[in-house]
Amino acid sequence: DSTRVKGLPAPDRGTIQNSRSEFNGNIEYGDSFDKGGIAVQGGNFATIRNNFVSSNGNVNLATDTEDAAIALVKCHDATVDQNYVVNSSRNAISSSYEPESYGHKIIRNVIHTWNLEGAVSTQNTAAIYISPFGNTPNSGRFRVHNNTIYSNQSGVYLVGIQVNIPYTSDFLNNTSIKNNLIYLKGNNHRGTRGLRINKNRFVASVINNNNVYVEGATPRSYHYVDTDFFTKIEMFR
């Protein structure tokens, strides 16, 4: 529908909805989208809605953050809404770490089982992975709301929501992570976390009303590297 988003150039109006993407493997060696599923590169303001994305991926030792069932690469202000993502090879939904990657809305998705390859890097082990780039007003602007995340895998390194603030970015700007339900059942991997954030550097951002539970031999629902959030952010209800 060319009138859906007015005032934008034609390449920036893409919509992917009501589709099925299943059993896509390694397309070619070195392809950043070699996990299959749905990927958007350079398509700003894209909408990915009501899709069924299942059993995508093939064993590959690469550590690209693009390795996801739904990958947002070098684009901004995408909406990922009401998708069902199951049995993802690595990440389920991820935003790449680049200056063009910001402003995504990841809302109302259901994610069940990810990191089937057993990766050990936080770039590749998350149901939802976001990472701000640089130190500009666009370093973030993410909305991660009302997602349901579940896994019953044991012994696999899993992260429900991974917020990675790299050394090149001093802050996460104007971002909200709220009203998400994360339940990791029976997982005994010592690195597993429901919600992981690696720096206590926020500008106009909020993280609250998330219901997070990790059930296992060494359960930890949250992990903040070298930070203390307990008096700063309302985390769990």
Secondary structure, 3 states (H helix, E strand, C coil): CCCCCCCCCHHHCCEEECCEEECCCCCCCCCCCCCCCEEEECCCCCEEECCEEECCCCCCCCCCCCCEEEEEECCECCEEECCEEECCCCEEEEECCCCCCECCEEECCEEECCCCCCCCCCCCCEEEEECCCCCCCCCECCEEECCEEEECCCCCCCEEEEECCCCCCCCEECCEEECCEEEECCCCCCCCEEEEECCCCEECCEEECEEEEECCCCCCCEEECCCCCCCCCCCEC
